[in-house]
Amino acid sequence: MTTRIVIHAGFHKTGTTSVQAMLRANADRLAPHLRIYLKDAFEPLTECARAFSIDPRKKTLSQVARAAATFFSTLDTDDPRPIVMSSEDLSGHMPGRHGLECYDSSGLVMKCLADTALRRFGPETDLTFYFSTRTRDAWLRSTWWQNLRSTRLTDDFATYSRQFDDVRSLDDILEEIALDVAPARVTSFLLEDAADLPLGPLDPLLALLEVTELDRSELAVLPPENVQPDMGLPDVFLALNRSTLSDKDIQETKRILRRMAQNADT
């Protein structure tokens, strides 16, 4: 029996949260056809991947390999259902944090996952690494907003984006990953191209799993998750981050403002 495995390993701010929300919401309908594993099923592995991204040494890579082996050892090799794993944190920390400008460490992490999966399920395993991507400006704006709301980032967007002028693109990173994980496959899909699909960003992932007996029309479609509200909050959050308020007060103020924005949208 050949096991099909699709690892949706990123990238941040490319609709991954929306994909995971729909996988979770449709878990009962998908369970007869797929084995679905989200971040909470392999969190030690994502923690090791994030640690390696900011401290890329042989020791931290070995920790990734051990965590991957521990997770894959729990999977039944006799279950015929395809496996899907989804967490953008498998690619490490999001660029813009901890001094990271791109996903330089992701290729070695994916190689660890590939090697471990093939050892567990055999060399004939049908293994695909899937990455959702996004056009450059939209992706940078989204990572800036995420960092603005979650950290005390004090750069405006123009300043923030300049640090990425000479950084490798997501496509460049994908080419490197493809070399690292061969003969496993690497494929990607632009978030913008998923906008008009019936299941949005979940559609390309399900297509890779080739579950022909699944009636997709029965799946619940959710609105996009983790979307930046269009209420001028970036300017407010930037001012808060530049203020002398404590971290605790800033986070609480941001939380209240985001809740107000969400309520205004409903």
C-alpha positions in Angstrom: 0.0 0.0 0.0 1.3 3.4 -1.0 0.5 6.1 1.6 -0.2 9.6 0.3 1.1 12.4 2.6 0.6 16.2 2.0 2.5 18.5 4.3 1.1 22.1 4.2 4.0 23.8 5.8 3.4 27.5 5.1 3.9 30.2 4.4 2.6 32.6 7.0 -0.1 35.1 6.0 -1.1 33.2 2.9 -4.5 31.9 4.1 -3.2 29.1 6.2 -5.4 30.0 9.2 -8.4 29.9 7.0 -7.4 26.5 5.6 -6.9 25.1 9.1 -10.3 26.6 10.3 -12.1 24.8 7.5 -10.3 21.5 8.1 -11.3 21.8 11.8 -14.9 22.8 11.0 -15.3 19.9 8.5 -13.4 17.3 10.6 -16.3 14.9 10.9 -17.1 15.0 7.1 -13.4 14.6 6.2 -12.5 11.9 8.7 -13.8 9.0 6.6 -11.5 10.1 3.8 -8.5 11.8 5.4 -6.3 11.8 8.5 -6.0 15.4 9.4 -3.2 16.7 11.8 -3.1 20.4 12.7 -0.5 22.2 14.9 -1.8 20.9 18.2 -1.2 17.3 17.1 2.6 18.0 16.6 3.3 21.1 18.5 6.7 19.9 19.8 7.7 19.6 16.2 6.7 23.2 15.3 8.4 24.5 18.4 11.6 22.8 17.3 11.2 24.2 13.8 10.8 27.7 15.1 13.8 27.3 17.4 15.9 26.1 14.5 14.9 29.1 12.4 16.5 31.5 14.9 19.4 29.2 15.9 20.3 27.1 12.9 22.8 24.6 14.4 23.4 20.9 14.1 22.0 20.5 17.7 18.7 22.3 17.0 18.3 20.5 13.7 18.7 17.2 15.5 15.9 18.3 17.8 13.7 18.8 14.7 14.5 15.3 13.5 13.7 13.7 16.9 10.4 15.6 17.2 9.5 14.5 13.6 10.3 10.9 14.4 8.3 11.0 17.5 5.2 12.3 15.7 5.4 10.0 12.7 5.9 7.0 15.0 2.3 7.6 16.2 0.8 7.3 12.8 -0.7 3.9 11.7 1.1 2.6 8.6 -1.9 0.3 7.8 -4.5 3.1 7.6 -5.2 3.6 3.9 -6.5 7.2 4.3 -4.2 10.0 3.0 -2.5 12.1 5.6 -2.5 15.9 5.7 -0.5 18.0 8.1 -1.0 21.8 8.2 1.0 24.4 10.1 2.9 27.4 8.8 5.1 27.2 11.9 6.8 24.1 10.3 8.6 26.8 8.2 9.9 28.5 11.3 9.2 31.9 12.7 7.5 34.4 10.5 9.9 36.8 8.8 10.1 40.2 10.4 10.6 38.6 13.8 13.8 37.6 15.6 15.9 39.3 12.9 14.6 36.9 10.2 14.2 38.2 6.7 13.1 35.0 4.9 12.7 31.3 5.4 16.4 30.3 5.2 16.0 27.3 7.5 12.9 25.8 6.0 14.6 23.6 3.4 16.5 21.6 6.1 13.4 21.3 8.2 11.5 19.9 5.3 14.3 17.5 4.5 14.0 16.2 8.1 10.3 15.7 7.6 10.8 14.0 4.3 13.4 11.6 5.6 11.4 10.7 8.6 8.2 10.2 6.7 9.9 7.9 4.1 11.5 5.9 6.9 8.2 5.4 8.6 6.0 4.7 5.5 8.6 3.4 3.0 10.4 4.7 0.0 7.3 4.5 -2.2 5.4 7.0 -0.1 3.6 9.6 -2.2 4.9 12.7 -0.4 4.1 16.3 -1.4 5.1 19.5 0.3 2.4 22.2 -0.3 3.0 25.9 0.2 0.4 28.6 -0.2 2.0 31.8 -1.4 1.0 35.4 -2.0 2.0 38.3 -4.2 5.0 40.1 -2.7 3.4 43.4 -1.7 0.3 41.9 -0.3 2.4 39.4 1.7 4.7 42.1 3.1 1.8 44.2 4.1 0.1 41.3 5.8 3.3 40.3 7.7 3.8 43.9 8.7 0.3 44.0 10.1 0.7 40.7 11.9 4.0 41.9 13.5 2.5 45.3 14.3 -0.4 43.8 16.2 1.6 41.0 17.9 4.9 42.7 18.8 6.1 46.3 19.5 7.2 46.8 15.9 7.9 50.5 15.5 8.6 50.6 11.7 6.0 52.1 9.3 5.3 49.9 6.3 7.7 51.7 4.0 10.6 51.3 6.5 9.6 47.7 7.2 9.4 46.7 3.6 12.8 48.1 2.7 14.6 45.5 4.8 13.2 42.9 2.3 14.4 44.6 -0.9 17.3 42.2 -1.4 15.8 39.2 0.3 15.1 36.0 -1.7 11.5 35.6 -2.8 9.1 32.9 -1.7 9.6 31.3 -5.1 13.3 31.2 -4.5 12.8 29.5 -1.2 10.5 26.9 -2.8 13.2 26.1 -5.4 15.6 25.5 -2.6 13.2 23.3 -0.7 12.5 21.2 -3.8 16.2 20.4 -4.1 16.4 19.5 -0.4 13.4 17.1 -0.3 13.7 15.4 -3.7 12.3 13.0 -4.8 9.4 14.3 -2.8 7.4 16.9 -4.6 7.0 20.6 -3.8 4.0 22.6 -5.1 2.4 25.9 -4.4 -0.7 28.0 -5.0 -1.2 31.8 -4.9 -3.7 33.0 -2.3 -5.0 35.5 -4.9 -5.8 32.7 -7.3 -7.9 30.8 -4.7 -10.3 33.7 -4.1 -12.9 32.5 -6.6 -12.6 28.8 -5.9 -15.6 27.2 -4.2 -13.7 26.3 -1.1 -11.2 29.2 -1.3 -7.7 28.3 -0.1 -8.8 24.8 1.0 -9.5 23.8 -2.6 -5.8 23.4 -3.8 -5.0 21.3 -0.8 -7.9 18.9 -1.3 -7.0 18.6 -4.9 -3.6 17.3 -4.0 -5.1 14.7 -1.8 -7.2 13.3 -4.7 -10.1 12.1 -2.5 -12.4 11.5 -5.4 -15.3 10.0 -3.3 -15.5 13.2 -1.2 -18.5 15.4 -2.0 -17.0 18.8 -1.6 -20.4 20.5 -1.9 -21.2 19.1 1.6 -18.3 20.9 3.2 -18.9 24.1 5.2 -17.2 27.2 3.8 -16.0 29.7 6.3 -15.2 33.4 5.8 -11.5 34.3 5.7 -9.7 34.1 9.1 -7.3 36.6 10.7 -8.0 39.4 8.2 -6.8 42.9 8.8 -9.8 45.1 9.7 -10.2 48.2 7.4 -10.6 50.7 10.2 -7.3 52.6 10.4 -5.9 50.3 13.1 -2.4 50.0 11.7 -1.8 53.7 12.4 -3.2 53.4 15.9 -1.1 50.3 16.7 2.0 51.9 15.3 1.4 54.9 17.6 0.9 52.5 20.6 4.1 50.6 19.8 6.0 53.9 19.7 4.5 55.1 23.0 5.9 54.8 26.5 3.0 52.6 27.7 3.9 49.2 29.1 3.8 46.1 27.0 0.9 44.8 29.1 -1.1 48.0 28.6 -0.4 48.0 24.9 -1.4 44.4 24.4 -4.6 45.0 26.3 -5.5 48.1 24.3 -4.8 46.3 21.0 -7.1 43.4 22.2 -9.9 45.8 23.0 -9.6 47.7 19.7 -9.5 44.5 17.7 -12.6 43.2 19.4 -14.4 46.5 18.7 -13.3 46.2 15.0 -14.6 42.6 14.8 -17.9 43.6 16.4 -18.3 46.5 13.9 -17.8 44.0 11.0 -20.6 41.7 12.2 
